[in-house]
Amino acid sequence: MDFRSQVLSLLQDHPRDSEGVPIDAQIQIGHQIVTITKDLWEQIIGGTSQSDTTTWVGLINDMAIEFAEILLEKRWSMVFVDEPLFVTSDFPFYVASPEHKRFQIGGKKAVISFPVSPTRTLCFDDLDVNPNRYHKIKNEDADLYNLMTWVNTDSYMISGRDVDEVLYGCLRVKEEHEKSNC
């Protein structure tokens, strides 16, 4: 469920004024309480996935300090490979935890990754092992990070490699995961 759908679901039974706007409705996003105004409500009910992204970018602008504090509480690591294997996309910052939605960066156990170059990916998580370090991985393990980038992409991926090669690696990781879960 996307951000807009979650808000609509939360407010479906909320009392409304004569124009259909929820009365005295507020939602908490991170540490910020957002009041549902008429203008915001109109954006929400007329929204699309593009407006979800616009809303998300607006929240980042409004809550940059809070988001930075959330990320600073997490363990960071820089994963790297010797060859330029990592891809990026039009939505490169992603939360890789199945129980969290795309924008839930503060969730406990959320694994957050951001490909910063073809050889480096910055990761944030809540693990207690080897904090705040650089971790070299095998070249073939870059495919897992690329798979996560691929599934979180809205429209396009960017790679210096042939896209078929990148997708083959992603599918290899997916198939290995499916076999191990049988």
N, C-alpha and C positions, 0 to 999 in steps of 0.2 A: 504494500500500500504506500503510495507516495505521500509527501508532506501535506498537500492540499486535501487529499482524501482523508488523512488522519484527522485534520482539523475539522472537516465537515462531519466526520463520524462522531468526534467528541462533542460537537455542538448541535447534533441533530435533534435532541430533546430539550434544548435550552429555551427558556422563554424568549419571545421576540416582540419587537415593537410593531407598529402598524405597517411599516415598510419591510418587515421580515428580517430585520437586523437583530441578532442576539442582544438581549438587554444585559448590561453590566458583565459581559463575557470577557474572560481573560484566560490566556494560556501561558504556561511557563516554558520557556525555551532556554535551556542552560540555567543560568542564574537570573535571567531577565524575565520580568512579567510583561506580557504584551497584551494591551487592551484591544479588543475587537471593535474598531470604529466602523462607521458606515463605509468609508472609502476602502478600508482594509477588507471588510466583508465582501464588497463588490469585486475586489481583486480575487478573493478566494473563490467565490462562486462562479466567476467567469474565467477561472484559471485554466492553464494547460501545463504540460510538463515544462515548457519554456518559462512560464511564470513561476513554477516551483524553483527553477534554477535562479531566476531573478530574485525571488524572495530569499533564497539561500545566500546569494551574494550580498544582498542588503543586510542580512543578519550578520554576516562576516564583517561587513563594514561597521555596523552598529556595535558588535560584540567582540571586536578583535582582541581586546585585553582579556576578556573572559575565556575565549578560545585558546589564546596563548597560555593562560594559566592551566587550562585543562591539559594541553599538550605537554607543558613542562612538568606536570605531575606524573606523566607516563615515562617509561623507559624508552630511550631512543637507541637506534642502531642504524648504521649505514651499511647496507648489504652491497657488496661489489663483486664484479667479475672482471677478468682480464680483457675480454673481447667486447665490442659494442653490441650487446644482445638485448638490453632492455628497451621496451617500446614505451611510448606515452600516448595520450589520447586527448580528446576534447574535454574529458572529465578525468584527469589523471589522479586526483586525490580521492582515495576510496577507503571504505571501511570493510574489511574482509571477514567480519564475523557474521555467520549466518543468522544469529538471533538479533542482529542490529540492522537497522535500515541505513540507507546511503548517507544520511546526514547526522547520524548519532555518534559523533566523534568522542563524546564524553562517556559513553557506555563502558561499564566495567567489562573487561575482557575484549574490548574492541581492539582490533589490530588495524592500524591505519598505515597505509603506504602511499608514497609519493615518488614516482620515478623522476630523478633530478637530472640524469644524463643517461646516455646509452650504456654506461658502465656502473652507475650508482642508483640505488633506491633507498630513500630515507623511510624508516619504519618507526612507529610508536606503538607500544603495547603495555600491558600490565604484568609481564613476566618478571620474575625475580632473578633470572640467571643472566650473567655477563652483561651488566647494564652499561649503557653509554659507550659503545665500542663500534669499531669497524669489523665486519664479518665477511670474510671471503667465502664465496660459495662456488660450487662446481658450475661450469658453464651451462650444463643441461638443466640445472636447478633454476636458471633464469626463466625458464618456460612457465613455472608456477606463478611468478610475479607477472609475467606477460598475460597469462590466463586471467588473472584478477583484473588487470587493466582492460583486457578485451571485454569481459562480461560487464564492466562498469562503464563502458564507452557509450556515449549518446549517439554520435554520428561517425566518428572516424578515429583511426589509430595512426600514429606517426612512427615510422621505423626506417632506419637506413638499410634494412635487409628486405629481401623479397617477402611480400605478405604471405605467400603460400608457405614459406619456411617457418614464419612466425606462427601461423595458424596450425601447421602440422605439430609443432612443439606444444601448443596449447591443447590440442586434441589428445596428444600422447599423455599429458599429465591428467587430463580428464578421464581417459580410459584406465590409466593405472589406478586412479582414485576409486573408480567404480569397481574394478576387480578386487581391490583390497577391502571393500565394504560388502562384498558378497557373502 
